[in-house]
Amino acid sequence: MEIEKGRIGSCSKDHYQIYKKWFDSADSDKDGRITGNDATKFFALSNLSRQELKQVWALADSKRQGFLGLSEFIAAMQLISLAQAGHEITADVLKNTSLFENIKPPLLEGIDAFLVGSTTHNELEINGSAQIQPSSIAHRFNSKSSRKMPLGAVTSIVDGLKRLYIEKLKPLEVTYQFNDFASPLLTNSDFDARPMVMLLGQYSTGKTTFIKHLLKCNYPGAHIGPEPTTDRFVVVMSGSDERCIPGNTIAVHADMPFSGLTTFGGAFLSKFECSQMPHPLLDEITIVDTPGVLSGEKQRTQRSYDFTGVISWFAAKCDLILLLFDPHKLDISDEFKRVITSLRGNEDKIRVVLNKADQVDSQQLMRVYGALMWSLGKVLNTPEVVRVYIGSFNDKPINEETVSPMFCELFEKEQDDLLMDLVDIPRKACDRRINEFVKRARAAKMHAYIISHLKKEMPSIMGKAKTQQRLIDNLEDEFAKVQREFHLAAGDFPSVEHFKEVLNGYNIDKFEKLKPKMIQAIDDMLAYEIPELLKNFRNPYT
């Protein structure tokens, strides 16, 4: 195996074998992960100070997962080598790729004894009475015994969230049918999926070209043109070879987090596909290309599926949402307004990109920027000013005939800022996953309050149908009662219209009454167990 040189985490074949042997010895659980406890024992052999090892861990565990895989472990070893050579370990050292060219493994005091001790311990486990049957993390969480798994048995933050979901949150969601009203039940693949970036915009605003600009090549099945060329949702993700997978196949693929899309029916799945290709960027993130938003009436008559519903589903899963505009398409149609409204609750993920900005001169660009901000202010309905990135995201040189040198420099800085946002996504993915989990837990708890309140309002014997219709018709008033009774924030309640639509298909009397133990379990999870989980997987040298 020949690994790329001159980059952190890459090394020669001989050095790779050394690092792999060290990694296997340091990995006490034999699950392909070096936890904080493992690291403190192994890294101590380097005789570096605690402060230096703190920096090594922080830079190696850039994704903040609470553990090191093999590639992160190799990066940590290289950083230790640099520290032993007298280099200061800071974030700036990562930018100097020349330091990592032909870098040798670090000097570890007592490494031979450590390797012998590790081998002896493994043989005792295999041959002695403490033999453990090998099983993957996925098997742990799929088995019935996972319900009894202590917090100390998990080896990453994501594993801990899986355990908390199965034990605490999922029972509440199932009891009150949260999956039908808000979001499908989560699976292991939802937790393990790479972070996603979704591109939204009207047709011919440069969404597919933007992806080509990032990848430096076309993805399989990509079509670019001035007319509406992308007529389907395309998930561009990493794969061993270049191929396109149809939507129905993706939806039933256990290793992909798209099973929830089956709720939108076959009409949508026929307009959904996955495009796989080997690419270093796609090893870190998954990109979602979407059909261009058309004018209102044409949109409604030509789509055979719930377009805004699909956008909302992806928005909840994505880590970043890019809204693309170009100087010649600043109008926000009724349908585009509904699409942006469907992003409610995900405002922190939205970035606005004014693409193709080199197609107008400097004076026109100032007017276009002002008009765009005015249009967005009406739709987003917030006093805060949204960040708008200005640039021309394609492989063509900037048109210097229409753009002054000052604006050329501005475009370059804006593009760098946006690309830094994209580069930061993998590092923030774990924090985002925790954020989405907590948000989901609070939404499920509020859903339980609403459903149990409606159940309580139902009569015990006579007039059930009439009472149910009255409750549905006056649902906004019932929401207000729930808000006052449980002291909840009005902005956290779901859409009244959507809730009515789903509730019409249910018999309210068949729902469960409020179960205080389930609610208390969620409160304890949010107040104690999640903070404890984060504490267990923080930097072991802090």
C-alpha positions in Angstrom: 0.0 0.0 0.0 1.5 3.3 -1.0 0.1 6.2 0.9 0.3 9.8 -0.4 3.2 11.7 1.0 3.6 15.3 2.3 0.2 15.4 4.1 -0.7 14.8 7.7 -2.0 11.3 8.2 -0.2 10.0 5.1 3.0 7.9 5.2 5.2 5.3 3.4 4.3 1.7 3.3 7.0 0.7 5.9 5.9 3.4 8.4 2.2 2.5 7.8 3.0 -1.1 9.0 4.7 0.3 12.1 1.7 2.6 12.9 -0.8 -0.2 12.3 1.0 -2.5 14.7 1.1 0.3 17.4 -2.5 1.1 16.8 -3.6 -2.5 17.2 -1.7 -2.8 20.5 -3.0 0.5 21.9 -6.6 -0.4 20.9 -7.7 -2.1 24.2 -11.3 -2.9 23.0 -10.2 -4.2 19.6 -12.9 -2.2 17.9 -10.7 0.0 15.6 -10.8 3.0 18.0 -8.3 4.6 20.4 -10.2 6.1 23.2 -9.0 8.7 25.6 -7.9 6.1 28.2 -6.0 4.2 25.5 -4.3 7.3 24.3 -3.2 8.5 27.8 -1.4 5.2 28.3 0.2 4.9 24.9 1.0 8.6 24.3 2.8 8.7 27.7 5.6 6.7 26.1 6.6 9.8 24.1 7.6 11.7 27.3 5.9 14.9 26.0 4.3 17.3 28.4 0.6 17.1 29.1 0.1 20.5 27.4 1.8 19.2 24.2 -0.3 16.0 24.3 -3.4 18.0 24.7 -2.6 19.9 21.5 -1.8 16.6 19.7 -5.2 15.1 20.7 -7.1 18.3 19.8 -5.6 18.4 16.3 -5.8 14.6 15.6 -9.4 14.4 16.8 -10.4 17.3 14.6 -13.9 15.8 14.2 -14.4 15.8 18.0 -15.7 12.2 18.0 -13.9 11.4 21.2 -11.7 8.7 19.7 -9.0 8.2 17.1 -9.3 5.9 14.1 -6.2 4.6 12.3 -5.8 7.7 10.1 -6.2 10.0 13.1 -3.8 7.9 15.1 -1.1 8.2 12.4 -1.7 12.0 12.4 -1.2 12.0 16.1 2.0 10.0 15.8 3.4 12.5 13.2 2.5 15.4 15.4 4.3 13.8 18.3 7.4 13.4 16.0 7.2 17.1 15.3 6.9 18.0 18.9 9.9 15.8 19.8 11.9 17.6 17.0 11.1 20.9 18.7 8.2 22.2 16.7 5.4 24.0 18.5 2.1 22.0 18.0 -0.5 24.5 16.8 -3.2 24.6 14.1 -0.7 26.4 11.9 1.6 23.4 11.8 -1.0 21.6 9.7 -0.7 24.1 6.9 3.0 23.5 6.5 2.8 20.2 4.5 6.5 20.2 3.9 7.0 19.2 7.6 5.2 15.9 7.0 7.4 14.8 4.1 9.4 11.7 5.0 8.6 12.2 8.7 9.8 9.3 10.8 7.8 7.6 13.6 8.3 9.1 17.0 10.6 7.7 19.7 8.5 5.9 22.3 10.2 4.8 25.5 9.3 1.2 26.4 7.4 0.5 23.2 8.7 -3.1 22.9 7.5 -3.9 26.4 4.2 -2.3 25.7 3.7 -4.4 22.5 4.7 -7.6 24.4 2.3 -6.8 27.2 -0.5 -6.1 24.8 0.0 -9.4 22.9 0.1 -11.4 26.2 -3.1 -9.8 27.4 -4.9 -10.6 24.1 -3.7 -14.3 24.3 -5.1 -14.5 27.8 -8.4 -13.2 26.6 -8.6 -15.6 23.7 -7.4 -18.7 25.6 -8.6 -18.0 29.1 -12.0 -17.8 30.8 -12.4 -14.1 29.9 -13.0 -14.9 26.3 -15.2 -12.4 24.5 -17.1 -13.2 21.3 -16.2 -10.7 18.6 -19.1 -8.4 17.7 -19.3 -5.0 16.0 -20.7 -1.9 17.4 -23.8 -2.2 15.1 -24.5 -5.7 16.6 -24.3 -4.2 20.1 -27.0 -1.7 19.3 -29.2 -4.2 17.4 -29.2 -6.8 20.1 -31.7 -6.9 23.0 -28.9 -6.7 25.5 -28.1 -3.2 24.2 -30.9 -1.9 26.5 -28.8 -2.9 29.5 -25.5 -1.5 28.1 -23.8 0.8 30.6 -22.6 4.2 29.4 -19.0 3.1 29.9 -19.4 0.4 27.3 -19.7 2.8 24.4 -16.5 4.0 22.7 -17.6 7.2 21.0 -20.1 10.1 21.3 -22.1 8.7 18.4 -22.3 5.3 20.0 -23.6 6.9 23.2 -26.3 8.8 21.2 -27.4 5.5 19.6 -27.7 3.9 23.1 -29.7 6.9 24.5 -31.9 6.9 21.4 -32.8 3.2 21.7 -33.2 3.3 25.5 -34.8 6.6 26.1 -36.0 8.5 23.1 -37.3 5.8 20.7 -39.9 4.4 23.2 -41.4 7.9 23.6 -41.5 8.4 19.8 -43.2 5.0 19.2 -45.7 5.5 22.0 -47.0 8.8 20.6 -46.5 8.2 16.9 -43.9 10.9 16.5 -42.5 9.3 13.4 -45.8 10.0 11.5 -46.1 13.6 12.6 -42.6 14.8 12.4 -39.7 12.6 11.4 -39.2 8.8 10.7 -37.6 6.7 13.4 -33.8 6.8 13.3 -31.6 3.9 12.3 -27.9 3.2 12.8 -27.1 4.6 9.4 -28.6 7.9 10.3 -26.1 8.2 13.1 -23.1 6.9 11.1 -23.8 8.9 7.9 -21.3 11.5 6.6 -22.3 15.1 7.0 -24.4 16.4 4.1 -24.6 19.7 2.2 -27.7 20.5 0.2 -27.9 23.0 -2.7 -31.2 24.9 -3.3 -32.2 27.5 -5.9 -34.1 28.2 -9.1 -33.1 26.5 -12.3 -29.8 27.6 -13.9 -28.4 29.4 -10.8 -25.4 27.1 -11.0 -26.1 24.4 -8.4 -24.6 21.5 -10.5 -21.8 23.7 -11.7 -21.0 24.6 -8.1 -20.6 20.9 -7.3 -18.4 20.5 -10.3 -16.3 23.4 -9.1 -15.9 21.7 -5.7 -15.0 18.3 -7.1 -13.0 19.6 -10.0 -14.9 17.2 -12.2 -18.5 16.2 -13.2 -20.2 13.6 -11.0 -21.8 10.6 -12.8 -25.1 11.5 -14.4 -24.6 15.3 -14.1 -26.2 17.6 -16.7 -25.4 21.3 -17.0 -27.3 23.7 -19.2 -29.3 27.0 -19.3 -32.6 25.1 -19.1 -33.9 23.0 -16.1 -31.5 20.1 -16.6 -31.4 18.5 -13.1 -34.9 17.0 -12.9 -34.3 14.9 -9.8 -32.7 14.8 -6.4 -29.2 13.5 -6.7 -27.1 12.4 -3.7 -23.4 12.7 -4.6 -21.4 10.5 -2.3 -18.2 8.5 -2.0 -18.0 5.0 -3.7 -15.4 2.6 -4.9 -16.3 3.2 -8.5 -18.4 5.6 -10.6 -22.0 4.6 -10.9 -25.6 5.8 -10.5 -28.0 4.0 -8.2 -31.8 4.4 -8.6 -33.9 5.8 -5.8 -35.8 2.6 -4.9 -32.6 0.8 -4.4 -31.1 3.5 -2.2 -34.2 3.7 0.0 -33.9 0.0 1.1 -30.1 0.1 1.4 -29.3 -0.6 5.1 -26.0 1.3 5.0 -27.5 4.5 3.6 -29.6 7.0 5.7 -32.4 7.4 3.2 -35.0 4.8 4.2 -37.2 7.6 5.6 -37.8 8.8 2.0 -40.0 5.9 1.3 -42.8 7.9 2.9 -42.9 10.2 -0.1 -43.9 7.2 -2.4 -42.8 5.8 -5.7 -43.4 9.0 -7.6 -40.6 10.6 -5.6 -38.3 7.6 -5.6 -38.4 7.6 -9.4 -37.0 11.1 -9.3 -34.3 10.3 -6.8 -30.9 8.7 -7.4 -27.4 8.3 -5.8 -24.3 9.2 -7.8 -21.2 7.5 -6.4 -17.5 8.1 -7.2 -14.2 7.9 -5.5 -13.1 11.4 -4.4 -11.3 12.7 -1.3 -13.9 15.4 -0.6 -16.7 12.9 -0.8 -14.9 10.8 1.8 -15.7 13.7 4.2 -19.1 15.0 3.1 -22.1 14.0 0.9 -23.6 16.6 -1.4 -27.3 16.8 -2.3 -28.1 18.3 -5.7 -31.8 19.4 -6.2 -34.1 20.2 -9.1 -34.4 23.9 -9.9 -37.4 25.6 -8.3 -39.8 26.9 -10.9 -42.7 29.3 -10.8 -45.6 28.5 -8.4 -48.4 27.1 -10.6 -46.0 25.3 -13.0 -44.3 23.8 -9.9 -47.5 22.4 -8.4 -48.8 20.9 -11.7 -45.6 19.2 -12.8 -44.4 17.7 -9.5 -46.0 14.4 -8.7 -44.7 14.3 -5.2 -44.4 16.6 -2.1 -41.5 18.7 -3.2 -41.4 21.0 -0.1 -41.8 17.9 2.1 -38.7 16.3 0.6 -36.8 19.5 1.0 -37.8 19.7 4.7 -36.7 16.0 5.2 -33.3 16.7 3.7 -32.9 20.0 5.6 -33.3 18.1 8.9 -30.5 15.7 7.9 -28.1 18.2 6.4 -25.3 20.1 8.1 -25.3 23.0 5.6 -27.9 24.4 3.2 -26.8 26.6 0.3 -29.4 28.9 -1.3 -28.1 29.9 -4.7 -29.2 33.0 -6.6 -27.8 34.6 -9.7 -28.0 38.3 -10.6 -30.7 37.6 -13.3 -32.9 35.5 -11.0 -33.5 37.5 -7.8 -37.3 37.0 -7.8 -38.5 34.6 -5.1 -41.6 32.9 -6.5 -44.4 31.5 -4.3 -43.0 28.0 -4.6 -39.5 29.2 -3.7 -41.0 31.0 -0.7 -42.7 27.8 0.4 -39.4 25.9 0.0 -37.5 28.5 2.2 -40.4 28.4 4.7 -40.0 24.6 4.9 -36.5 25.1 6.2 -38.0 26.5 9.5 -36.0 25.3 12.5 -32.8 25.0 10.4 -31.9 28.6 10.0 -28.5 28.2 11.5 -27.5 25.9 8.6 -28.5 28.3 5.8 -25.9 30.1 3.7 -26.9 32.4 0.8 -24.7 32.4 -2.3 -25.0 35.1 -5.0 -23.5 33.2 -7.9 -22.4 34.3 -11.3 -21.6 37.8 -9.9 -19.0 38.5 -12.6 -21.8 38.7 -15.2 -22.7 42.2 -14.1 -20.5 45.3 -13.6 -19.7 46.8 -10.2 -22.6 49.3 -10.2 -25.1 46.7 -11.1 -23.7 44.3 -8.5 -24.3 46.8 -5.8 -28.0 47.2 -6.9 -28.4 43.4 -7.2 -27.0 42.8 -3.7 -29.4 45.3 -2.2 -32.4 43.8 -4.1 -31.4 40.3 -2.9 -31.2 41.4 0.7 -34.6 43.1 0.5 -36.2 40.0 -1.0 -34.7 37.7 1.6 -35.7 40.0 4.4 -39.4 39.5 3.4 -39.1 35.7 3.1 -36.9 34.8 6.1 -38.9 37.2 8.3 -36.1 37.9 10.7 -34.4 41.2 11.8 -30.9 39.6 11.6 -29.1 40.1 8.3 -28.3 36.8 6.6 -24.7 36.3 5.4 -24.5 36.4 1.6 -21.4 35.0 -0.2 -20.7 36.8 -3.5 -18.7 35.0 -6.2 -18.6 33.1 -9.4 -18.3 29.4 -8.6 -17.2 27.8 -11.8 -14.0 26.8 -13.5 -14.0 29.9 -15.8 -11.7 32.9 -15.1 -13.5 35.9 -13.7 -14.7 38.3 -16.4 -12.3 41.2 -15.9 -14.0 43.3 -18.6 -17.1 43.8 -16.4 -15.5 43.4 -12.9 -13.0 45.8 -11.4 -9.8 44.5 -9.8 -11.2 45.5 -6.4 -14.2 43.2 -6.9 -12.0 40.4 -8.2 -10.2 40.4 -4.9 -13.6 40.5 -3.1 -14.8 37.4 -5.0 -11.7 35.5 -4.1 -12.1 36.3 -0.4 -15.8 35.4 -0.5 -15.1 32.1 -2.2 -12.4 31.4 0.4 -14.8 32.1 3.2 -17.4 29.8 1.8 -15.0 27.0 1.1 -13.7 27.3 4.7 -17.3 26.8 5.8 -17.4 23.6 3.8 -14.0 22.5 5.1 -15.3 23.0 8.7 -18.3 20.7 8.2 -16.5 17.4 9.0 -15.0 19.0 12.1 -18.3 20.2 13.3 -20.3 17.1 12.3 -20.2 15.5 15.8 -21.4 18.8 17.4 -24.1 19.1 14.8 -25.3 15.5 15.5 -25.6 16.2 19.2 -27.5 19.5 18.4 -29.9 17.6 16.1 -30.4 14.9 18.7 -31.2 17.3 21.5 -33.5 19.2 19.1 -35.3 16.0 18.2 -35.7 15.0 21.9 -37.3 18.3 22.8 -39.6 18.1 19.8 -40.7 14.5 20.7 -41.3 15.6 24.3 -43.5 18.5 23.1 -45.3 16.1 20.7 -46.1 13.8 23.7 -47.5 16.7 25.6 -49.8 17.7 22.7 -51.0 14.2 22.0 -51.7 13.4 25.7 -53.5 16.7 26.1 -55.8 15.9 23.2 -56.4 12.4 24.6 -57.3 13.9 27.9 -59.9 16.2 26.2 -61.8 13.3 24.7 -65.0 12.1 26.5 -65.0 8.6 28.0 -68.2 7.3 26.3 -70.4 9.6 24.1 -69.7 12.2 21.5 -66.1 11.1 20.6 -66.3 11.9 16.9 -67.8 15.4 17.5 -65.2 16.2 20.1 -62.3 15.0 17.9 -63.5 17.3 15.1 -63.8 20.2 17.5 -60.3 19.6 18.8 -58.9 19.5 15.3 -60.8 22.6 14.2 -59.5 24.5 17.2 -56.0 23.0 17.3 -54.3 26.4 17.6 -56.3 27.0 20.9 -55.3 23.6 22.1 -51.7 24.3 21.4 -52.0 27.5 23.6 -53.5 25.4 26.4 -50.5 23.0 26.3 -48.1 25.9 26.2 -49.6 27.4 29.4 -49.9 24.1 31.2 -46.3 23.0 30.6 -44.7 26.4 30.3 -43.4 25.8 26.7 -42.1 28.2 24.2 -44.6 29.2 21.5 -41.9 29.1 18.7 -41.2 25.4 19.4 -44.6 24.1 18.5 -45.1 22.3 15.1 -47.0 23.8 12.2 -50.7 23.8 13.0 -51.8 23.0 9.4 -49.4 20.0 9.1 -50.4 18.7 12.5 -54.1 18.9 11.5 -53.5 17.1 8.3 -51.8 14.1 10.0 -54.2 14.1 12.9 -57.2 13.7 10.6 -56.0 10.2 9.9 -55.9 9.1 13.5 -58.4 8.3 16.2 -57.4 10.5 19.1 -59.0 8.3 21.6 -56.6 5.4 20.7 -53.5 7.5 21.8 -51.8 6.9 25.1 -52.2 9.0 28.2 -49.2 11.0 29.4 -46.6 8.8 30.9 -44.6 10.8 33.4 -41.8 8.2 33.6 -41.1 8.5 29.9 -41.0 12.3 30.1 -38.7 12.1 33.2 -36.4 9.8 31.3 -36.0 12.4 28.5 -35.5 15.2 31.1 -32.8 13.1 32.8 -31.2 12.3 29.5 -31.0 16.0 28.5 -29.9 17.2 32.0 -27.4 14.5 33.0 -26.7 11.7 30.6 -25.8 13.7 27.5 -23.5 16.1 29.5 -21.9 13.0 31.1 -21.4 11.5 27.6 -19.7 14.6 26.3 -17.5 14.8 29.5 -16.4 11.2 29.0 -15.2 11.8 25.4 -13.6 15.2 25.7 -9.9 15.8 25.3 -8.3 13.4 27.8 -5.6 15.9 28.6 -7.9 18.8 29.7 
